[in-house]
Amino acid sequence: MKKETKCIHSGYQPKNGESRMIPIIQSTTFKYDTSEDMGKLFDLEAEGYFYTRLQNPTTDYVAKKIADLEGGTAAMLTSSGQAANFFSIFNIAQAGDHVVASSSIYGGSFNLFNVTMRKMGIEFTFVDPDCSDEELEKAFKPNTKAVFGETIANPALIVFDIERFANVAHKHGVPLIVDNTFATPINCRPFEWGADIVTHSTTKYLDGHDATVGGCIVDSGKFDWMAHKNKFPGLTTPDESYHGITYATKFGKEGAFITKATAQLMRDFGATAAPMNAYLLNLGIESLAVRVERHCQNAQKVAEFLEKNDKVAWVNYPGLKGNKYYERAQKYMPNGTCGVISFGIKGGRKKAEEFMKHLNVVMIATHVADARTCILHPASSTHRQLTDEELIKGGVAPDLVRLSVGIENVEDIIEDVKGALSYV
Ligand SMILES: *Cc1c(COP(=O)(O)O)cnc(C)c1O
């Protein structure tokens, strides 16, 4: 199946007389005839469901669909993108371990790694995604367990050189984890470029309607844990907390990572996706291919309009020919990048605030990547406690406006932006 068809049909195929839509199995628990039957599930000897904190049929249908779209072998849904990124690393790194991460990632992920996971004893080295080979090599340590980056960084819109980072990660015997939230599997499939694990905040384009917070982890099934047995004892030696199972030998390359994350991390942390949310997420994914195409077409037109407007100081969109990442975007996502643009208004912070007061179709919201066009001025909202000097140091210019272009008629969006610009 092609990606558009997978959006509709992957993950769930009804049998004779069954519902065409995935059923919402809104049940905490599942009934068995004998204790032996249930015992087999607990021992991971048989497939099935016993408690929704670990697994549920509705969430599994949707996870399978995302796995298929990414070209992976297994996937799990999580309650949020934050939980997905946390699990993706904590599944293979523990206190005393180290991770190399791109410095240009979502602020929530940066905080999770730099503050909270550090408190858990995991050390991070952040590297500029455009650093030299020498700098990248220098970041690795004997206890490095993974490399992490974002396909298109939120909000910097830097396109990640997946192939290069995958090669270096593999040279050091560790997997590359890529957060593919902004590109989506419609525009880029990181596994095709050597990534081993993909994560998503499904809250963004996958859901696409500002309806559900959620996340997903997908395994490519390609990383050979047993070939690096000593680096990944959690996967390659018996889990005494789970009946002495060795995930890598029992479930192979294709299933070990997700089975461990489910049996161990979901069991203990419980960051579970609700069946109802999975159902809503699936509705979003059915139209993903159509929506992403329109998001990109609209964003391209809006970016080109902004570039020509004399009130606008600068525009950052990887689909623009003059953009620093244009060539790299052409390599990794030739059909389009994403719907998010950042730009600056001449006159800085005050003018940006004034501009936003006059918008009507475009809504002010701390969100990106859904059907409705929305906008945020970090300097007067999420980053308002910082001075202009601090903002610049943190890579968020005082005049920076982040515009997430939706799927309305692009003429209405441009008209609205043009009208508001006339006030500044
Ligand atoms: C929003 C976002 C996250 C966090 O996801 P939540 O669903 O809000 O927890 C992680 N990564 C990226 C790239 C994001 O945009």
PDBQT file of the ligand as one rigid body, heavy atoms in Angstrom, charges set to zero:
ROOT
HETATM    1  C1  LIG A 501       4.958  19.148  21.108  1.00  0.00    +0.000 C 
HETATM    2  C2  LIG A 501       6.198  18.401  20.895  1.00  0.00    +0.000 A 
HETATM    3  C3  LIG A 501       6.644  17.439  21.813  1.00  0.00    +0.000 A 
HETATM    4  C4  LIG A 501       5.922  17.171  23.103  1.00  0.00    +0.000 C 
HETATM    5  O1  LIG A 501       4.709  16.547  22.856  1.00  0.00    +0.000 OA
HETATM    6  P1  LIG A 501       3.412  16.648  23.799  1.00  0.00    +0.000 P 
HETATM    7  O2  LIG A 501       2.425  15.818  23.050  1.00  0.00    +0.000 OA
HETATM    8  O3  LIG A 501       3.046  18.083  23.939  1.00  0.00    +0.000 OA
HETATM    9  O4  LIG A 501       3.796  16.035  25.106  1.00  0.00    +0.000 OA
HETATM   10  C5  LIG A 501       7.790  16.727  21.511  1.00  0.00    +0.000 A 
HETATM   11  N1  LIG A 501       8.487  16.963  20.382  1.00  0.00    +0.000 NA
HETATM   12  C6  LIG A 501       8.093  17.889  19.486  1.00  0.00    +0.000 A 
HETATM   13  C7  LIG A 501       8.899  18.107  18.251  1.00  0.00    +0.000 C 
HETATM   14  C8  LIG A 501       6.942  18.643  19.703  1.00  0.00    +0.000 A 
HETATM   15  O5  LIG A 501       6.564  19.567  18.802  1.00  0.00    +0.000 OA
ENDROOT
TORSDOF 0
